Structure formats: C-alpha cells, structure tokens
Amino acid sequence: DAGVIQSPRHEVTEMGQEVTLRCKPISGHDYLFWYRQTMMRGLELLIYFNNNVPIDDSGMPEDRFSAKMPNASFSTLKIQPSEPRDSAVYFCASKDRGPGKLLFGSGTQLSVL
Amino acid sequence: AQRVTQPEKLLSVFKGAPVELKCNYSYSGSPELFWYVQYSRQRLQLLLRHISRESIKGFTADLNKGETSFHLKKPFAQEEDSAMYYCALDTGRRALTFGSGTRLQVQP
C-alpha cells in the first residue's frame, strides 16, 4: 500500500479562486481526517468522516470550506473563495476502526496570493 | 472541551544533552495520549503512545494524571532527533486533538 495519497503536493492560487484538495485513504480504513497545519496554531482538525459520513465538522473555519467523501477511497476539501489566510499545509489522515494510529499523507502546501 | 498545550515552540539543545518536550492536557475523562513526529521532508508519523509504555528511538513518555502531563524525554539527544514534535490526545471520539507542536533543534 502506498499509504495515504494527497494531491496536489503544492498549490499556488490567487485570492478568490476555488481550491480543491484531494485525498485517497488507505484501503480498508474506516476513518478519514482533514487537518490544517500552521506555524501559529499547529495542527487543527477541520473535519472527519466515518464510513464516508461526516461526523464532526466543527473545526471547519467558515462556510467557504467544504468537504466530501463520495466513496471509501476518495475525499475532497474545497475552499471557495480562497483567501490569503487560508495559506497552510493541509493534511489528510486515515485509520481503521480500532484504537490504532493515524496514518498521514504528505500534505498539500497551499499558498493563496 | 479537550485541549493539548505544548508551551515551547522551539527547543534547542546540544548533542548529548537531555531533552524534555513538555505536554499538558485538559480532559476530564480517561485520555489516551500520543507523541507524533515530523522529520524534515517526511510525513507526520506516530512516535509512541502512552498505553504501550515503550521506548522508541530512546524516547519515553510517562502519563502523569495528577499533573495532566505527558512529557517526552530522552537522556542524550542526537542530531537526527531534530524534528517537529506534536503531542496528541484521543478522548475516544477517534479524532486526535493535537498541540501546537515543538520544534526540537539538536546542535552538534
């Protein structure tokens, strides 16, 4: 297994544009998480899914952010419209149903100019 | 609400010196605590978890419920320990709450 796969690795966009980040979790994992990493706030949980159903989206900053998981092997995080303060590294992680560890993707470095 | 606090953003030590990365948590129930590490250009990965009571790469961490702490320690730092370290809390809802992270710099 190649692990959790995120794309793109880097995204540079202009303020106001739509940004879509993608994640393929590890096959068989029931849980998928989206985290945002910044220097000031560290790792913040944005949203997580269990069996493709969103469980907790209280960490989503505002309505400009949305996430979907149409099937067990794919999830997207969309920002529309993007703003400079959204610049961060966005991580996707997955885990199985047991009390196991989270396995992280390589992250997407987002820069909004 | 649960919270994890890592008071130091940067910790700089010399090779061979002892290291202690501080982590405090707030949670009224029985927590499960973890340390994750992110080496340069690598993925964030699990370093150790308190229920395993193991030593990984010379690091240990003891859960102190009285002080609500889970400090990460290593008696002799090595240059390859330089990385970003995150303390994390699992309250049973499956999603981990992470601290803001501490960057460890081990100088030669």
Interface residues (C-beta under 8 A of the other chain):
Chain A: G3 Y31 F33 Y35 M40 R41 G42 L43 E44 L45 Y48 N50 I55 D56 F91 A93 K95 P99 K101 L102 F104 G105 S106 G107
Chain B: Q6 E32 F34 Y36 R43 L44 Q45 L46 R49 Y86 D90 R93 R94 A95 L96 T97 F98 G99 S100 G101
